[in-house]
Amino acid sequence: MTRVFSGVKPTGNLTLGNYLGAMRRWAAVDQHQADALFCVVDLHALTVEHDPARVRRLSRQAASLLLATGLDPELCTVFVQSHVDEHARLSYLLECVATDGEMRRMIQYREKAARERQRGGSVRLSLLTYPVLMAADILAYGTDEVPVGDDQAQHVELARDLAVRFNRRYGYTFVVPRATHPTVATRVMNLQDPASKMGKSEDVGPGIVYLLDEPDVVRKKVLRAVTDSGREVVYDREARPGLANLLEILAACTGGNPSELSGVYESYGALKKDTAEAVVEVLRPVQERHKALCADPGYVEEVLRDGAERARAMARPTVDAAYRAIGLLPASADIEVTAQG
């Protein structure tokens, strides 16, 4: 069975974009068709200035929301990255294979480092090297497919390059993964700035719909969404990005087609109203399940504990093999087991 790995970073509250672009597919498709692992990648949240208590809170919330969206621990593995040591163990080995030039060419590093320099500061070293940790997340599990949006494709390419380079230098150790790109609502845009992705890390404000927003808050945000000049409702990403964003959100929520839906509406107001109600209805079962999970924190903790044990058992043989291949001396206990075996 194909193995799939995906993760969510607890740097902010999860959004409608996270759900429509990835999480819903994980629950509806990936966990049923693949040996799937879904991870709260909390180590990645440490690459920027952060409040430790907030990271812990958002990590718990992200895990609960993964389950609330429909992930079933009987069908897939749900866990927290820092609970499985193999991620950090493998990351250092891959740093010994990656180059400084590769890291500095990563788009997200270049953009964030440039913004910080303009402020007179500098970024953390971990921001430069975190794509290697992301590669370790993927390669540790013999992952075949990584569902990502276009903005993360460069990181999967790095994982592929490092796997191929390691295999050539030290012997075949890693499966070479490939990126897969969901076709529907892969990039939900900010309602107030349709040229920007609806992100969760740095953006705040009325352009972002969060998964746990109250229905009235959702309606207000959608009804106040930026549209475009003109009166005709048409689907044109280039000329009418605001309308296109609303039509794509409505299509993703209702199973429709953005182009066909554009012919249904004669006014922006009617489109916004229907889109708002569609979003409210899509989020309603997620919020209800999340509320139930919050009332039973012991269940979520058990899922994460069991998930970490399964993930560790999957990752350790590959990471141990990488340690041997690159030239590290096995621990004495491993030597004794090998001699006795």
C-alpha positions in Angstrom: 0.0 0.0 0.0 1.2 3.5 -0.8 2.5 5.4 2.2 1.4 9.0 2.6 2.8 11.6 5.1 1.3 15.0 5.8 1.6 17.5 8.6 0.2 20.6 10.1 2.3 23.2 11.9 1.0 24.7 15.2 2.0 28.3 14.5 -1.5 29.6 14.4 -5.2 28.5 14.4 -6.1 26.2 11.5 -8.1 27.9 8.8 -10.7 27.1 6.1 -7.8 27.0 3.7 -6.2 24.2 5.7 -9.4 22.3 5.7 -10.5 22.7 2.1 -7.0 22.5 0.7 -5.8 19.5 2.6 -7.4 18.2 5.7 -10.8 17.2 4.2 -9.1 15.1 1.6 -6.9 13.4 4.2 -10.1 12.2 5.9 -12.2 11.4 2.8 -9.5 9.9 0.6 -6.0 9.4 1.9 -6.6 7.5 5.1 -8.8 5.0 3.1 -6.5 4.5 0.1 -3.0 4.6 1.7 -0.9 3.7 4.7 -1.3 7.3 6.0 0.5 9.3 8.7 -0.7 12.7 9.9 1.6 14.7 12.1 1.5 17.8 14.2 4.9 19.1 13.3 5.6 21.1 16.4 9.3 21.2 16.0 8.8 23.4 13.0 7.0 25.9 15.2 10.2 26.7 17.0 11.9 28.2 13.9 10.4 31.6 14.7 9.8 33.7 17.9 7.1 31.9 19.9 5.4 31.6 23.2 5.9 28.0 24.6 2.5 27.8 26.2 0.9 28.9 22.9 2.7 26.2 20.9 1.5 23.6 23.4 -2.0 24.9 23.2 -2.1 25.0 19.4 -0.5 21.6 19.2 -3.3 20.1 21.3 -5.9 22.0 19.2 -4.4 20.9 15.9 -4.4 17.2 17.0 -8.0 17.5 18.1 -9.0 19.2 14.8 -7.3 16.5 12.8 -9.5 14.0 14.6 -12.6 16.3 14.3 -12.2 16.5 10.5 -12.7 12.7 10.3 -9.3 11.1 10.7 -9.8 7.6 12.3 -6.9 6.2 14.4 -8.0 2.8 13.3 -7.3 3.7 9.7 -4.3 6.0 10.0 -1.6 7.2 12.4 -2.0 10.5 14.1 0.9 11.8 16.3 3.0 14.7 17.4 6.4 15.1 15.7 8.4 15.8 18.9 7.1 12.5 20.4 9.1 10.5 17.9 12.9 11.1 18.3 13.7 9.7 14.8 12.7 13.0 13.2 15.5 14.9 15.0 17.9 12.0 14.7 17.5 11.8 10.9 17.5 15.6 10.4 21.1 15.9 11.5 22.2 13.1 9.1 20.5 14.9 6.2 22.1 18.2 7.2 25.4 16.3 6.6 24.2 15.6 3.0 22.5 18.9 2.2 24.5 22.0 1.1 24.4 25.6 2.3 23.5 26.8 -1.1 20.4 24.5 -1.3 19.2 25.9 2.0 19.6 29.5 1.1 17.7 29.0 -2.2 14.6 27.9 -0.4 11.9 30.5 -1.2 10.4 30.8 2.2 13.8 31.3 3.9 14.7 34.0 1.4 11.5 35.8 1.9 11.4 35.7 5.6 15.1 36.5 6.0 14.7 39.5 3.7 11.7 40.8 5.7 13.7 40.4 9.0 16.8 42.2 7.5 14.5 45.1 6.6 13.6 45.3 10.3 17.2 45.3 11.3 17.2 41.8 12.7 18.0 38.2 11.6 16.3 34.9 11.5 17.0 31.8 13.6 19.4 29.2 12.2 16.6 26.7 12.4 14.6 28.6 9.8 17.5 28.0 7.4 17.7 24.3 8.1 14.0 23.4 8.7 13.5 22.1 5.1 16.0 19.4 6.1 13.9 18.5 9.1 10.9 18.4 6.8 12.8 16.0 4.5 13.5 13.9 7.6 9.8 13.9 8.4 9.1 12.4 5.0 12.0 10.1 4.5 12.0 8.4 7.9 8.7 6.6 7.0 9.6 5.4 3.5 6.9 7.8 2.3 5.8 7.4 -1.3 3.5 10.4 -1.7 3.4 13.8 0.0 0.1 15.8 -0.7 1.2 19.5 -0.8 0.2 22.8 -2.3 2.3 24.6 -4.8 4.1 26.6 -2.0 5.5 23.4 -0.5 6.5 21.6 -3.7 10.1 23.0 -3.4 10.5 21.2 0.0 9.4 17.9 -1.4 11.9 18.3 -4.3 14.6 18.9 -1.6 13.6 15.6 0.1 13.8 13.8 -3.2 17.3 15.3 -3.9 18.6 14.4 -0.5 17.2 10.8 -0.7 18.9 10.3 -4.1 22.2 11.8 -3.0 22.3 9.7 0.2 21.4 6.5 -1.6 24.2 7.1 -4.2 26.8 7.9 -1.6 26.0 5.4 1.1 23.9 2.7 -0.4 20.1 2.5 -1.0 18.4 3.6 2.2 15.5 5.9 1.4 12.4 5.7 -0.7 12.4 8.6 -3.1 9.0 10.4 -2.5 6.9 12.3 -4.9 4.6 15.3 -4.4 0.9 15.1 -5.2 -1.3 18.1 -5.8 -5.0 18.0 -4.9 -7.0 19.6 -7.7 -9.9 21.3 -5.8 -9.4 24.4 -3.6 -5.7 23.8 -3.1 -5.2 27.5 -2.4 -8.0 29.3 -0.6 -7.1 33.0 -0.7 -7.5 35.7 2.0 -10.9 37.3 1.8 -9.5 40.8 2.2 -6.5 40.2 -0.1 -7.3 37.6 -2.7 -3.8 37.8 -4.0 -2.5 36.2 -0.8 -3.0 32.8 0.6 -5.3 32.4 3.6 -2.5 31.7 6.0 -2.4 30.9 9.7 1.0 31.8 10.9 1.5 35.6 10.5 -1.8 37.0 9.2 -4.7 38.1 11.4 -7.9 39.9 10.6 -11.2 39.6 8.8 -9.8 38.0 5.7 -9.2 34.6 7.4 -11.9 32.1 8.4 -10.7 29.9 11.2 -12.1 26.4 11.7 -13.4 27.3 15.1 -14.9 30.6 14.2 -18.5 31.0 15.4 -21.1 30.9 12.6 -21.9 34.6 12.9 -18.2 35.5 12.7 -17.9 33.3 9.5 -20.9 35.1 7.9 -19.5 38.5 8.7 -16.1 37.7 7.3 -17.5 36.2 4.0 -20.1 39.0 3.6 -17.3 41.6 3.9 -15.0 39.8 1.4 -13.3 42.0 -1.1 -14.7 41.7 -4.6 -13.8 43.3 -7.9 -14.9 46.2 -10.1 -17.9 45.5 -12.3 -21.2 44.0 -11.6 -21.3 40.8 -13.6 -20.5 37.6 -11.7 -17.9 35.8 -13.8 -15.2 33.3 -13.0 -11.8 34.8 -14.0 -8.8 34.2 -11.7 -6.7 36.9 -13.3 -9.2 39.7 -13.9 -11.5 39.0 -11.0 -9.5 37.3 -8.2 -12.0 38.3 -5.4 -14.9 36.8 -7.2 -12.9 33.8 -8.2 -11.9 33.1 -4.6 -15.6 33.2 -3.5 -16.7 30.9 -6.3 -13.9 28.4 -5.6 -14.8 28.4 -1.9 -18.5 27.9 -2.7 -17.6 25.1 -5.2 -15.4 23.4 -2.7 -18.1 23.5 0.0 -20.9 22.3 -2.3 -19.2 20.0 -4.7 -19.9 22.4 -7.6 -17.9 23.9 -10.4 -16.7 27.6 -10.1 -17.4 28.4 -13.8 -20.9 26.9 -13.7 -21.7 28.5 -10.4 -20.8 32.0 -11.8 -23.8 31.7 -14.1 -26.2 31.2 -11.3 -25.7 34.6 -9.6 -26.7 38.0 -10.8 -25.3 39.9 -7.9 -22.2 39.8 -5.6 -24.5 40.0 -2.5 -26.3 36.7 -3.4 -23.0 35.0 -4.1 -21.6 36.1 -0.7 -24.7 35.1 1.2 -24.7 31.6 -0.3 -20.9 31.2 0.2 -21.2 32.2 3.8 -23.9 29.7 4.5 -22.0 27.0 2.7 -18.9 27.6 4.8 -21.0 27.6 8.0 -22.5 24.2 7.1 -19.1 22.7 6.1 -17.6 23.7 9.4 -20.5 22.8 11.6 -19.8 19.0 12.0 -16.1 19.7 12.5 -16.8 22.1 15.3 -19.3 19.7 16.9 -16.8 16.9 16.9 -14.1 19.2 18.2 -16.3 20.2 21.1 -16.9 16.6 22.0 -13.1 15.8 21.8 -12.3 18.7 24.1 -14.7 17.2 26.6 -12.6 14.0 26.5 -8.9 15.0 26.5 -7.9 11.6 27.7 -9.0 10.1 24.4 -6.9 12.5 22.4 -3.9 11.9 24.6 -4.3 8.1 24.1 -4.6 8.5 20.3 -1.4 10.6 20.3 0.5 8.2 22.5 -0.5 5.2 20.4 0.2 7.1 17.2 3.7 8.0 18.4 4.4 4.3 19.2 3.3 3.2 15.8 5.2 6.0 14.1 8.3 5.2 16.1 8.1 1.5 15.1 7.8 2.5 11.4 10.6 5.1 11.4 13.3 3.5 13.6 14.4 0.7 11.2 15.0 3.3 8.4 16.8 5.8 10.6 19.0 3.1 12.2 19.9 1.9 8.7 20.8 5.5 7.7 23.1 5.7 10.8 24.8 2.5 9.8 25.1 3.5 6.2 26.7 6.9 6.8 29.4 5.3 9.0 28.3 5.7 12.6 29.2 3.0 15.1 26.2 1.1 16.4 25.4 1.5 20.2 26.8 -1.3 22.3 23.3 -2.8 22.9 22.9 -3.0 19.1 26.3 -4.7 18.8 25.4 -7.3 21.4 22.0 -8.0 19.8 23.7 -8.4 16.4 26.3 -10.7 17.9 23.8 -12.8 19.7 21.4 -12.9 16.7 
